[in-house]
Amino acid sequence: MDDYEEFLKEKVRERKRELKQAKEARRKAIDDMDPKGKG
């Protein structure tokens, strides 16, 4: 595997981590606004 492929895989990994954190942060913000939750 060459350096470029390694670079791309690392970029994808970072992107997925950012998306996951953003989704969790958004869910937490919604929960804070609505203490009853959705159920």
N, C-alpha and C positions, 0 to 999 in steps of 0.2 A: 504493500500500500504506500502510495507516495504522500508527500507533505500536503499537497493540495486536498486530497481526500480527507486527511486528518483534520485539516483546517475546516473543511465544510462540516464534518461530523461534529466538531466542537461548536461551530456556529449554531447548528440545529439544536444541539443539547442546551445551549444557552437560551435560545429562543423558547424552547419548550418550558424551561424552568421559569422564564419571565412570564409566560402565559399562565402557568400554573399559579404563580404567586399573585398575579393580577386577579385571576378568578377567585382565589381564596380571599383576597383583600376586599373584592367587590361583595362577595357573599357576607363577609363579616360586617361591612358597612350597612348592608341591607338588614342584617339581623339587629344591628344597633338601632337602626331607625324603627324597626318593627319588632319589639320585644316578644310579641305573641308568636312570631314565626309563621310558618305556612302550613299549619296542620291542626 
